[in-house]
Amino acid sequence: MKVPLANVCSIAALLLAGASAVAHHGDAGRYEEAITRLRGTVVALQFINPHSIIIVDAAAEGGQNQRWQVEVSNATGLARIGWTRDTLKPGDPVTMAGRAVKSGAPYINLSENSRLARGDTCEELFHSGMGSGREPDYPPLNCD
């Protein structure tokens, strides 16, 4: 039985598209299970898709600042919960909890077991599951 080349190509494209979509969100083994708490000052908000990034300077051991990348939801999802490009501005203090990357690089993910709040008022800006209406899966932050 001969299968038309167009059908084979269509099926292959669908399988590859599905596999890449699943592979993109797999983070097994990439992040620590323990939660990292971080306080710092916003340097920039990259309000983009597929994942927005908040650049934060936080005090490291020895009193020096360390620049962190903080991965949050995509710009579309953040906009649905009221975020704009001005939700966080350079100089804003922030407090957060999330999972740091296992490599030790200054990179933290706020996709699960996470919260983000303004450091000066402790106003919660984000928690994992917020975009989908789920209850927080991490306790409120203590901003003291």
Stockholm file with secondary structure:
# STOCKHOLM 1.0

chainA/1-144         MKVPLANVCSIAALLLAGASAVAHHGDAGRYEEAITRLRGTVVALQFINPHSIIIVDAAAEGGQNQRWQVEVSNATGLARIGWTRDTLKPGDPVTMAGRAVKSGAPYINLSENSRLARGDTCEELFHSGMGSGREPDYPPLNCD
#=GR chainA/1-144 SS CCCCHHHHHHHHHHHHHHHHHHHHHCCTTTBCSSCEEEEEEEEEEECCSSCCEEEEEEECGGGCEEEEEEECCCHHHHHHTTCCTTSSCTTCEEEEEEEEBTTCCSEEECSSSCEEEETTTCCEEEETTGGGTCCCSSCCCCCC
#=GC SS_cons         CCCCHHHHHHHHHHHHHHHHHHHHHCCTTTBCSSCEEEEEEEEEEECCSSCCEEEEEEECGGGCEEEEEEECCCHHHHHHTTCCTTSSCTTCEEEEEEEEBTTCCSEEECSSSCEEEETTTCCEEEETTGGGTCCCSSCCCCCC
//
